[in-house]
Amino acid sequence: MTLTSTQPGTLKIDFVSDVSCPWCIIGLKSLEQAIDRIGGDIKTDIHFQPFELNPNMGSEGQDITEHIAEKYGATPEQSASNREAIRARGAALGFTFSMDKRGRIYNTFDAHRLLHWAELEGKQYALKTALFDAYFTNGQDPSSHEVLLALAEQAGLDKARAQQILSSDEYAEDVRLQEQFYLNSGIHSVPAVIINNKHLISGGQPPEVFERALRQIAAGN
């Protein structure tokens, strides 16, 4: 595993996340607002790193309420309350969670393989945000190759090349190595935002938390 590099004087941000993690899109929207507030004062370079909340999830997926009950012991009432809290946080940040359209949890490994390739093509940000929109807003299945191909094309990537990748094991080892690197580094929940390889901000923090951290790190404090 090699750490990503960036230009001198720019804050390198490794955003460790899963495309099926609601707090990850909340964290990303907060981070985006923080960067907007900073304006041109501080340059940033975001790299999305893979993390699978459910690496053993089958191709058919699982009902969300059932999954949350099994994994966290949450009652249907607690699950509904948590989903409403997430919806409200997203709305406050300008992101739409369509809870009525999102009833299942899916395997996301192939999405991470495409994201790895998309970074090499300079299209990773576009694909990552398209994946978040597809799952959380439109209720689409991020494990579906048909969905992934459409999103790759939407992000400006070559659809035929995406099909070639999805039809093979290409980038599988790269993704596994990256996932293991972050697990070995102590990352066991996401989002995990790592700045300049050493400063960790965990969770879907408010914009002001990210803004303060970015300013402090840029100032060398």
C-alpha positions in Angstrom: 0.0 0.0 0.0 1.4 3.4 -1.0 0.1 6.6 0.4 -1.3 9.0 -2.1 0.7 12.2 -2.8 -0.4 15.7 -3.5 1.2 19.1 -4.4 3.3 20.9 -1.8 1.3 23.5 0.2 -1.9 21.5 -0.4 -3.7 19.6 2.4 -4.1 16.0 1.3 -7.4 14.6 2.5 -8.0 10.8 2.5 -11.7 10.3 3.0 -12.2 6.7 4.1 -15.8 5.7 3.5 -18.4 3.4 2.0 -21.0 4.4 -0.5 -23.7 2.7 1.6 -22.8 4.7 4.7 -25.2 7.6 5.4 -22.9 9.3 7.8 -20.2 9.3 5.0 -22.3 11.5 2.7 -23.2 13.7 5.7 -19.4 14.0 6.5 -18.6 14.8 2.9 -21.2 17.5 2.6 -19.9 19.0 5.9 -16.4 18.9 4.6 -17.4 20.5 1.3 -19.1 23.3 3.2 -15.9 23.8 5.3 -13.8 24.0 2.2 -16.2 26.5 0.7 -16.0 28.6 3.8 -12.2 28.6 3.6 -12.3 29.7 0.0 -9.0 30.0 -1.7 -7.1 30.4 1.6 -6.2 26.7 1.8 -5.9 24.3 -1.1 -7.2 20.7 -0.6 -6.9 17.5 -2.5 -9.4 14.8 -1.7 -8.8 11.1 -2.3 -11.6 8.6 -1.5 -10.4 5.5 0.1 -12.3 2.2 0.3 -14.1 0.8 3.4 -16.8 -1.9 3.4 -19.4 -1.8 6.2 -20.6 -5.2 5.1 -17.9 -7.0 3.1 -19.7 -10.3 3.4 -23.0 -9.1 2.2 -24.5 -11.4 -0.5 -25.4 -10.2 -4.0 -29.1 -10.1 -3.1 -28.5 -7.6 -0.3 -30.6 -7.5 2.9 -33.6 -5.5 4.2 -32.3 -2.5 6.1 -34.4 -2.8 9.2 -33.6 -6.5 9.5 -29.9 -5.8 8.9 -29.7 -3.0 11.6 -31.5 -5.2 14.1 -29.1 -8.1 13.5 -25.9 -5.9 13.5 -26.7 -3.4 16.2 -29.6 -4.8 18.1 -31.8 -1.8 17.2 -35.6 -2.1 17.4 -37.7 -1.1 14.4 -38.6 2.1 16.3 -35.0 2.9 17.1 -34.1 2.3 13.4 -36.9 4.6 12.2 -35.8 7.3 14.7 -32.2 7.0 13.5 -33.2 7.2 9.9 -35.2 10.4 10.6 -32.2 12.0 12.3 -30.0 11.1 9.3 -32.6 12.5 6.9 -32.8 15.8 8.9 -29.0 16.1 9.0 -28.8 15.6 5.3 -31.5 18.1 4.6 -29.7 20.7 6.7 -26.6 20.2 4.5 -28.6 20.2 1.2 -28.6 16.5 0.6 -31.8 14.5 0.0 -32.2 11.1 1.8 -35.2 9.4 0.2 -35.8 6.9 3.0 -38.9 5.5 1.3 -36.8 4.5 -1.7 -33.9 2.8 0.2 -35.0 -0.4 1.7 -32.0 -2.6 1.4 -28.3 -2.8 2.1 -26.0 -4.0 -0.7 -22.5 -5.3 -1.3 -20.3 -2.3 -2.5 -17.0 -4.0 -3.5 -17.5 -3.5 -7.2 -18.3 0.1 -6.6 -15.0 0.5 -4.8 -13.2 -1.1 -7.7 -14.6 1.4 -10.1 -13.8 4.2 -7.7 -10.1 3.0 -7.7 -10.1 3.2 -11.4 -11.9 6.5 -11.5 -9.2 8.1 -9.4 -6.6 7.0 -12.0 -8.8 8.7 -14.6 -9.3 11.9 -12.6 -13.0 11.3 -12.2 -13.2 9.8 -8.7 -15.1 12.7 -7.1 -17.7 12.7 -9.8 -18.3 9.0 -9.5 -18.3 9.0 -5.7 -21.0 11.7 -5.5 -23.0 10.0 -8.2 -22.9 6.7 -6.2 -24.1 8.5 -3.1 -27.0 10.2 -5.0 -27.9 6.9 -6.7 -28.2 5.0 -3.4 -29.5 7.5 -0.9 -31.6 9.8 -3.1 -32.7 7.5 -5.9 -32.8 4.2 -4.1 -30.7 2.4 -6.7 -28.6 -0.8 -6.1 -24.9 0.1 -6.0 -24.0 -3.5 -6.5 -25.8 -3.7 -9.9 -23.5 -3.6 -12.8 -26.1 -1.9 -14.9 -26.4 0.9 -12.3 -22.6 1.1 -12.0 -22.1 1.4 -15.7 -24.7 4.1 -16.0 -23.0 6.1 -13.2 -19.6 5.6 -14.6 -20.8 7.1 -17.9 -22.5 9.9 -16.0 -19.2 10.7 -14.3 -17.5 11.0 -17.7 -15.8 7.6 -17.7 -15.6 5.2 -20.6 -18.5 2.8 -20.3 -16.8 0.0 -22.3 -13.8 0.2 -20.1 -16.0 0.1 -17.0 -17.7 -3.0 -18.3 -14.3 -4.6 -18.8 -13.3 -3.9 -15.2 -16.6 -5.2 -13.8 -16.4 -8.4 -15.9 -13.0 -9.2 -14.4 -11.2 -9.0 -11.0 -9.3 -5.9 -12.1 -8.3 -3.7 -9.2 -9.7 -6.2 -6.7 -6.3 -6.7 -5.1 -5.6 -3.0 -5.0 -8.9 -2.3 -3.2 -8.3 -5.1 -0.7 -4.8 -3.8 0.1 -6.1 -0.3 0.7 -8.9 -1.6 2.9 -6.5 -3.6 4.9 -4.1 -0.7 5.2 -6.8 1.4 6.9 -8.0 -1.4 9.1 -4.4 -2.0 10.2 -4.2 1.7 10.9 -7.0 1.5 13.4 -9.9 2.6 11.2 -12.9 0.5 12.1 -15.8 3.0 11.5 -16.4 5.6 8.8 -16.3 8.3 7.7 -12.6 8.7 8.7 -11.0 11.8 7.4 -7.2 11.7 7.5 -5.4 15.0 6.7 -1.7 14.9 5.6 -1.5 11.2 6.6 -1.6 12.0 10.3 -4.5 14.1 11.5 -7.7 12.0 12.0 -11.3 13.4 12.2 -13.8 10.7 12.8 -17.5 10.7 12.0 -20.0 13.0 10.2 -18.8 16.2 12.0 -20.5 19.6 11.5 -18.8 22.0 8.9 -17.3 24.1 11.6 -15.4 21.2 13.1 -13.8 20.5 9.7 -13.2 24.2 9.0 -11.4 24.7 12.3 -9.3 21.5 11.8 -8.3 22.5 8.3 -7.3 26.0 9.3 -5.3 24.7 12.3 -3.4 22.1 10.3 -2.7 24.5 7.5 -1.3 26.9 10.0 0.9 24.2 11.5 -0.9 24.2 14.8 
